[in-house]
Amino acid sequence: MRKKVQIRTVSEGNDATNVWIQHLVNRIIIEQLNLPHRLQAKLLYETLPKNKRGEMK
């Protein structure tokens, strides 16, 4: 006997998680470029959305 199973997920709007995942992916990509550490840090900072950097508008 075969059973069909449906898996569903509930989408969540979690801004902190989205920013963290975006930063993690960016970091993995930038680390593969073999750049100096200061340039890597600068690139990572610039890839964060401006409203998520902790800056005031």
PDB file of N, CA, C and O in Angstrom:
ATOM      1  N   MET A   1       0.832  -1.173   0.000  1.00  0.00           N
ATOM      2  CA  MET A   1       0.000   0.000   0.000  1.00  0.00           C
ATOM      3  C   MET A   1       0.890   1.253   0.000  1.00  0.00           C
ATOM      4  O   MET A   1       1.807   1.365   0.813  1.00  0.00           O
ATOM      5  N   ARG A   2       0.617   2.186  -0.907  1.00  0.00           N
ATOM      6  CA  ARG A   2       1.383   3.423  -0.995  1.00  0.00           C
ATOM      7  C   ARG A   2       0.576   4.574  -0.426  1.00  0.00           C
ATOM      8  O   ARG A   2      -0.638   4.664  -0.612  1.00  0.00           O
ATOM      9  N   LYS A   3       1.285   5.456   0.275  1.00  0.00           N
ATOM     10  CA  LYS A   3       0.639   6.639   0.824  1.00  0.00           C
ATOM     11  C   LYS A   3       1.246   7.877   0.191  1.00  0.00           C
ATOM     12  O   LYS A   3       2.454   7.940  -0.042  1.00  0.00           O
ATOM     13  N   LYS A   4       0.417   8.842  -0.080  1.00  0.00           N
ATOM     14  CA  LYS A   4       0.896  10.126  -0.561  1.00  0.00           C
ATOM     15  C   LYS A   4       1.040  11.058   0.627  1.00  0.00           C
ATOM     16  O   LYS A   4       0.154  11.155   1.476  1.00  0.00           O
ATOM     17  N   VAL A   5       2.169  11.737   0.670  1.00  0.00           N
ATOM     18  CA  VAL A   5       2.425  12.668   1.758  1.00  0.00           C
ATOM     19  C   VAL A   5       2.713  14.028   1.148  1.00  0.00           C
ATOM     20  O   VAL A   5       3.513  14.147   0.220  1.00  0.00           O
ATOM     21  N   GLN A   6       2.064  15.039   1.670  1.00  0.00           N
ATOM     22  CA  GLN A   6       2.329  16.398   1.212  1.00  0.00           C
ATOM     23  C   GLN A   6       3.024  17.159   2.335  1.00  0.00           C
ATOM     24  O   GLN A   6       2.568  17.176   3.479  1.00  0.00           O
ATOM     25  N   ILE A   7       4.120  17.777   1.980  1.00  0.00           N
ATOM     26  CA  ILE A   7       4.858  18.574   2.958  1.00  0.00           C
ATOM     27  C   ILE A   7       4.671  20.037   2.580  1.00  0.00           C
ATOM     28  O   ILE A   7       4.892  20.431   1.434  1.00  0.00           O
ATOM     29  N   ARG A   8       4.266  20.823   3.548  1.00  0.00           N
ATOM     30  CA  ARG A   8       4.060  22.246   3.319  1.00  0.00           C
ATOM     31  C   ARG A   8       4.817  23.037   4.372  1.00  0.00           C
ATOM     32  O   ARG A   8       5.001  22.600   5.508  1.00  0.00           O
ATOM     33  N   THR A   9       5.241  24.200   3.955  1.00  0.00           N
ATOM     34  CA  THR A   9       5.898  25.087   4.906  1.00  0.00           C
ATOM     35  C   THR A   9       5.121  26.393   4.981  1.00  0.00           C
ATOM     36  O   THR A   9       4.440  26.787   4.034  1.00  0.00           O
ATOM     37  N   VAL A  10       5.235  27.037   6.097  1.00  0.00           N
ATOM     38  CA  VAL A  10       4.587  28.320   6.285  1.00  0.00           C
ATOM     39  C   VAL A  10       5.648  29.383   6.073  1.00  0.00           C
ATOM     40  O   VAL A  10       6.686  29.372   6.735  1.00  0.00           O
ATOM     41  N   SER A  11       5.392  30.293   5.160  1.00  0.00           N
ATOM     42  CA  SER A  11       6.374  31.341   4.923  1.00  0.00           C
ATOM     43  C   SER A  11       6.299  32.377   6.044  1.00  0.00           C
ATOM     44  O   SER A  11       5.220  32.754   6.500  1.00  0.00           O
ATOM     45  N   GLU A  12       7.458  32.814   6.464  1.00  0.00           N
ATOM     46  CA  GLU A  12       7.548  33.810   7.518  1.00  0.00           C
ATOM     47  C   GLU A  12       8.305  35.015   7.005  1.00  0.00           C
ATOM     48  O   GLU A  12       9.249  34.885   6.226  1.00  0.00           O
ATOM     49  N   GLY A  13       7.895  36.154   7.434  1.00  0.00           N
ATOM     50  CA  GLY A  13       8.611  37.371   7.083  1.00  0.00           C
ATOM     51  C   GLY A  13       9.536  37.763   8.216  1.00  0.00           C
ATOM     52  O   GLY A  13       9.221  38.654   9.005  1.00  0.00           O
ATOM     53  N   ASN A  14      10.671  37.100   8.297  1.00  0.00           N
ATOM     54  CA  ASN A  14      11.626  37.374   9.368  1.00  0.00           C
ATOM     55  C   ASN A  14      12.812  38.120   8.774  1.00  0.00           C
ATOM     56  O   ASN A  14      13.696  37.516   8.165  1.00  0.00           O
ATOM     57  N   ASP A  15      12.823  39.435   8.955  1.00  0.00           N
ATOM     58  CA  ASP A  15      13.872  40.259   8.350  1.00  0.00           C
ATOM     59  C   ASP A  15      15.263  39.903   8.864  1.00  0.00           C
ATOM     60  O   ASP A  15      16.218  39.891   8.087  1.00  0.00           O
ATOM     61  N   ALA A  16      15.396  39.615  10.140  1.00  0.00           N
ATOM     62  CA  ALA A  16      16.712  39.309  10.702  1.00  0.00           C
ATOM     63  C   ALA A  16      17.287  38.047  10.066  1.00  0.00           C
ATOM     64  O   ALA A  16      18.472  38.007   9.735  1.00  0.00           O
ATOM     65  N   THR A  17      16.474  37.033   9.895  1.00  0.00           N
ATOM     66  CA  THR A  17      16.928  35.791   9.280  1.00  0.00           C
ATOM     67  C   THR A  17      17.293  36.012   7.819  1.00  0.00           C
ATOM     68  O   THR A  17      18.295  35.480   7.340  1.00  0.00           O
ATOM     69  N   ASN A  18      16.490  36.788   7.116  1.00  0.00           N
ATOM     70  CA  ASN A  18      16.774  37.058   5.706  1.00  0.00           C
ATOM     71  C   ASN A  18      18.100  37.782   5.540  1.00  0.00           C
ATOM     72  O   ASN A  18      18.878  37.444   4.648  1.00  0.00           O
ATOM     73  N   VAL A  19      18.372  38.771   6.382  1.00  0.00           N
ATOM     74  CA  VAL A  19      19.630  39.518   6.303  1.00  0.00           C
ATOM     75  C   VAL A  19      20.795  38.605   6.649  1.00  0.00           C
ATOM     76  O   VAL A  19      21.839  38.664   5.999  1.00  0.00           O
ATOM     77  N   TRP A  20      20.631  37.761   7.664  1.00  0.00           N
ATOM     78  CA  TRP A  20      21.700  36.853   8.083  1.00  0.00           C
ATOM     79  C   TRP A  20      22.050  35.875   6.958  1.00  0.00           C
ATOM     80  O   TRP A  20      23.227  35.644   6.679  1.00  0.00           O
ATOM     81  N   ILE A  21      21.040  35.305   6.318  1.00  0.00           N
ATOM     82  CA  ILE A  21      21.278  34.354   5.231  1.00  0.00           C
ATOM     83  C   ILE A  21      21.934  35.059   4.045  1.00  0.00           C
ATOM     84  O   ILE A  21      22.846  34.510   3.426  1.00  0.00           O
ATOM     85  N   GLN A  22      21.477  36.270   3.724  1.00  0.00           N
ATOM     86  CA  GLN A  22      22.081  37.033   2.635  1.00  0.00           C
ATOM     87  C   GLN A  22      23.551  37.318   2.937  1.00  0.00           C
ATOM     88  O   GLN A  22      24.406  37.185   2.062  1.00  0.00           O
ATOM     89  N   HIS A  23      23.839  37.709   4.175  1.00  0.00           N
ATOM     90  CA  HIS A  23      25.216  37.988   4.577  1.00  0.00           C
ATOM     91  C   HIS A  23      26.077  36.724   4.492  1.00  0.00           C
ATOM     92  O   HIS A  23      27.222  36.780   4.044  1.00  0.00           O
ATOM     93  N   LEU A  24      25.530  35.594   4.919  1.00  0.00           N
ATOM     94  CA  LEU A  24      26.269  34.332   4.882  1.00  0.00           C
ATOM     95  C   LEU A  24      26.622  33.941   3.451  1.00  0.00           C
ATOM     96  O   LEU A  24      27.757  33.551   3.179  1.00  0.00           O
ATOM     97  N   VAL A  25      25.669  34.041   2.541  1.00  0.00           N
ATOM     98  CA  VAL A  25      25.917  33.704   1.134  1.00  0.00           C
ATOM     99  C   VAL A  25      26.948  34.657   0.546  1.00  0.00           C
ATOM    100  O   VAL A  25      27.872  34.229  -0.146  1.00  0.00           O
ATOM    101  N   ASN A  26      26.790  35.955   0.821  1.00  0.00           N
ATOM    102  CA  ASN A  26      27.771  36.930   0.325  1.00  0.00           C
ATOM    103  C   ASN A  26      29.163  36.622   0.850  1.00  0.00           C
ATOM    104  O   ASN A  26      30.144  36.713   0.113  1.00  0.00           O
ATOM    105  N   ARG A  27      29.248  36.260   2.115  1.00  0.00           N
ATOM    106  CA  ARG A  27      30.547  35.964   2.717  1.00  0.00           C
ATOM    107  C   ARG A  27      31.207  34.754   2.055  1.00  0.00           C
ATOM    108  O   ARG A  27      32.408  34.768   1.784  1.00  0.00           O
ATOM    109  N   ILE A  28      30.427  33.721   1.800  1.00  0.00           N
ATOM    110  CA  ILE A  28      30.969  32.527   1.142  1.00  0.00           C
ATOM    111  C   ILE A  28      31.499  32.884  -0.249  1.00  0.00           C
ATOM    112  O   ILE A  28      32.577  32.435  -0.638  1.00  0.00           O
ATOM    113  N   ILE A  29      30.748  33.684  -0.990  1.00  0.00           N
ATOM    114  CA  ILE A  29      31.171  34.068  -2.337  1.00  0.00           C
ATOM    115  C   ILE A  29      32.429  34.921  -2.280  1.00  0.00           C
ATOM    116  O   ILE A  29      33.375  34.679  -3.030  1.00  0.00           O
ATOM    117  N   ILE A  30      32.452  35.926  -1.392  1.00  0.00           N
ATOM    118  CA  ILE A  30      33.591  36.835  -1.305  1.00  0.00           C
ATOM    119  C   ILE A  30      34.848  36.109  -0.835  1.00  0.00           C
ATOM    120  O   ILE A  30      35.945  36.422  -1.298  1.00  0.00           O
ATOM    121  N   GLU A  31      34.710  35.147   0.072  1.00  0.00           N
ATOM    122  CA  GLU A  31      35.881  34.390   0.540  1.00  0.00           C
ATOM    123  C   GLU A  31      36.525  33.581  -0.585  1.00  0.00           C
ATOM    124  O   GLU A  31      37.726  33.316  -0.544  1.00  0.00           O
ATOM    125  N   GLN A  32      35.754  33.194  -1.570  1.00  0.00           N
ATOM    126  CA  GLN A  32      36.288  32.421  -2.689  1.00  0.00           C
ATOM    127  C   GLN A  32      37.140  33.274  -3.630  1.00  0.00           C
ATOM    128  O   GLN A  32      37.864  32.736  -4.467  1.00  0.00           O
ATOM    129  N   LEU A  33      37.058  34.594  -3.496  1.00  0.00           N
ATOM    130  CA  LEU A  33      37.804  35.485  -4.382  1.00  0.00           C
ATOM    131  C   LEU A  33      39.266  35.660  -3.972  1.00  0.00           C
ATOM    132  O   LEU A  33      40.051  36.226  -4.733  1.00  0.00           O
ATOM    133  N   ASN A  34      39.641  35.188  -2.793  1.00  0.00           N
ATOM    134  CA  ASN A  34      41.020  35.288  -2.290  1.00  0.00           C
ATOM    135  C   ASN A  34      41.535  36.727  -2.306  1.00  0.00           C
ATOM    136  O   ASN A  34      42.619  37.003  -2.819  1.00  0.00           O
ATOM    137  N   LEU A  35      40.758  37.625  -1.747  1.00  0.00           N
ATOM    138  CA  LEU A  35      41.127  39.035  -1.641  1.00  0.00           C
ATOM    139  C   LEU A  35      41.723  39.302  -0.262  1.00  0.00           C
ATOM    140  O   LEU A  35      41.545  38.501   0.656  1.00  0.00           O
ATOM    141  N   PRO A  36      42.434  40.431  -0.108  1.00  0.00           N
ATOM    142  CA  PRO A  36      42.919  40.800   1.229  1.00  0.00           C
ATOM    143  C   PRO A  36      41.738  40.967   2.201  1.00  0.00           C
ATOM    144  O   PRO A  36      40.631  41.315   1.789  1.00  0.00           O
ATOM    145  N   HIS A  37      41.986  40.716   3.480  1.00  0.00           N
ATOM    146  CA  HIS A  37      40.912  40.734   4.473  1.00  0.00           C
ATOM    147  C   HIS A  37      40.197  42.073   4.556  1.00  0.00           C
ATOM    148  O   HIS A  37      38.977  42.114   4.717  1.00  0.00           O
ATOM    149  N   ARG A  38      40.939  43.163   4.449  1.00  0.00           N
ATOM    150  CA  ARG A  38      40.287  44.482   4.526  1.00  0.00           C
ATOM    151  C   ARG A  38      39.333  44.701   3.362  1.00  0.00           C
ATOM    152  O   ARG A  38      38.254  45.264   3.547  1.00  0.00           O
ATOM    153  N   LEU A  39      39.710  44.267   2.175  1.00  0.00           N
ATOM    154  CA  LEU A  39      38.842  44.405   1.014  1.00  0.00           C
ATOM    155  C   LEU A  39      37.623  43.497   1.144  1.00  0.00           C
ATOM    156  O   LEU A  39      36.520  43.883   0.756  1.00  0.00           O
ATOM    157  N   GLN A  40      37.812  42.293   1.686  1.00  0.00           N
ATOM    158  CA  GLN A  40      36.674  41.399   1.932  1.00  0.00           C
ATOM    159  C   GLN A  40      35.683  42.055   2.884  1.00  0.00           C
ATOM    160  O   GLN A  40      34.476  42.027   2.646  1.00  0.00           O
ATOM    161  N   ALA A  41      36.194  42.646   3.967  1.00  0.00           N
ATOM    162  CA  ALA A  41      35.325  43.296   4.952  1.00  0.00           C
ATOM    163  C   ALA A  41      34.563  44.451   4.319  1.00  0.00           C
ATOM    164  O   ALA A  41      33.371  44.627   4.573  1.00  0.00           O
ATOM    165  N   LYS A  42      35.246  45.236   3.497  1.00  0.00           N
ATOM    166  CA  LYS A  42      34.607  46.367   2.835  1.00  0.00           C
ATOM    167  C   LYS A  42      33.498  45.892   1.898  1.00  0.00           C
ATOM    168  O   LYS A  42      32.413  46.472   1.877  1.00  0.00           O
ATOM    169  N   LEU A  43      33.763  44.850   1.135  1.00  0.00           N
ATOM    170  CA  LEU A  43      32.754  44.313   0.224  1.00  0.00           C
ATOM    171  C   LEU A  43      31.549  43.770   0.982  1.00  0.00           C
ATOM    172  O   LEU A  43      30.407  43.989   0.576  1.00  0.00           O
ATOM    173  N   LEU A  44      31.800  43.064   2.079  1.00  0.00           N
ATOM    174  CA  LEU A  44      30.694  42.535   2.875  1.00  0.00           C
ATOM    175  C   LEU A  44      29.841  43.661   3.437  1.00  0.00           C
ATOM    176  O   LEU A  44      28.614  43.570   3.445  1.00  0.00           O
ATOM    177  N   TYR A  45      30.489  44.724   3.907  1.00  0.00           N
ATOM    178  CA  TYR A  45      29.753  45.856   4.456  1.00  0.00           C
ATOM    179  C   TYR A  45      28.905  46.524   3.378  1.00  0.00           C
ATOM    180  O   TYR A  45      27.762  46.905   3.629  1.00  0.00           O
ATOM    181  N   GLU A  46      29.464  46.665   2.184  1.00  0.00           N
ATOM    182  CA  GLU A  46      28.752  47.335   1.106  1.00  0.00           C
ATOM    183  C   GLU A  46      27.608  46.500   0.540  1.00  0.00           C
ATOM    184  O   GLU A  46      26.691  47.055  -0.064  1.00  0.00           O
ATOM    185  N   THR A  47      27.638  45.189   0.718  1.00  0.00           N
ATOM    186  CA  THR A  47      26.566  44.345   0.191  1.00  0.00           C
ATOM    187  C   THR A  47      25.359  44.295   1.115  1.00  0.00           C
ATOM    188  O   THR A  47      24.285  43.862   0.699  1.00  0.00           O
ATOM    189  N   LEU A  48      25.518  44.733   2.372  1.00  0.00           N
ATOM    190  CA  LEU A  48      24.370  44.780   3.273  1.00  0.00           C
ATOM    191  C   LEU A  48      23.449  45.925   2.867  1.00  0.00           C
ATOM    192  O   LEU A  48      23.924  46.999   2.498  1.00  0.00           O
ATOM    193  N   PRO A  49      22.150  45.710   2.930  1.00  0.00           N
ATOM    194  CA  PRO A  49      21.242  46.822   2.638  1.00  0.00           C
ATOM    195  C   PRO A  49      21.486  47.962   3.638  1.00  0.00           C
ATOM    196  O   PRO A  49      21.750  47.716   4.815  1.00  0.00           O
ATOM    197  N   LYS A  50      21.396  49.186   3.168  1.00  0.00           N
ATOM    198  CA  LYS A  50      21.712  50.337   4.015  1.00  0.00           C
ATOM    199  C   LYS A  50      20.859  50.392   5.279  1.00  0.00           C
ATOM    200  O   LYS A  50      21.349  50.787   6.336  1.00  0.00           O
ATOM    201  N   ASN A  51      19.589  50.000   5.182  1.00  0.00           N
ATOM    202  CA  ASN A  51      18.723  50.074   6.361  1.00  0.00           C
ATOM    203  C   ASN A  51      18.993  48.937   7.352  1.00  0.00           C
ATOM    204  O   ASN A  51      18.402  48.927   8.431  1.00  0.00           O
ATOM    205  N   LYS A  52      19.851  47.998   7.027  1.00  0.00           N
ATOM    206  CA  LYS A  52      20.152  46.882   7.935  1.00  0.00           C
ATOM    207  C   LYS A  52      21.524  47.020   8.565  1.00  0.00           C
ATOM    208  O   LYS A  52      21.919  46.156   9.349  1.00  0.00           O
ATOM    209  N   ARG A  53      22.273  48.081   8.250  1.00  0.00           N
ATOM    210  CA  ARG A  53      23.624  48.258   8.758  1.00  0.00           C
ATOM    211  C   ARG A  53      23.649  48.880  10.141  1.00  0.00           C
ATOM    212  O   ARG A  53      24.712  48.958  10.757  1.00  0.00           O
ATOM    213  N   GLY A  54      22.530  49.314  10.635  1.00  0.00           N
ATOM    214  CA  GLY A  54      22.529  49.991  11.928  1.00  0.00           C
ATOM    215  C   GLY A  54      22.703  51.479  11.783  1.00  0.00           C
ATOM    216  O   GLY A  54      22.901  52.185  12.772  1.00  0.00           O
ATOM    217  N   GLU A  55      22.630  51.972  10.542  1.00  0.00           N
ATOM    218  CA  GLU A  55      22.764  53.406  10.305  1.00  0.00           C
ATOM    219  C   GLU A  55      21.410  54.068  10.444  1.00  0.00           C
ATOM    220  O   GLU A  55      20.374  53.450  10.201  1.00  0.00           O
ATOM    221  N   MET A  56      21.427  55.305  10.831  1.00  0.00           N
ATOM    222  CA  MET A  56      20.204  56.077  10.914  1.00  0.00           C
ATOM    223  C   MET A  56      19.928  56.701   9.551  1.00  0.00           C
ATOM    224  O   MET A  56      20.854  57.073   8.831  1.00  0.00           O
ATOM    225  N   LYS A  57      18.654  56.813   9.204  1.00  0.00           N
ATOM    226  CA  LYS A  57      18.287  57.401   7.910  1.00  0.00           C
ATOM    227  C   LYS A  57      18.358  58.906   7.996  1.00  0.00           C
ATOM    228  O   LYS A  57      18.086  59.594   7.012  1.00  0.00           O
TER     229      LYS A  57
END
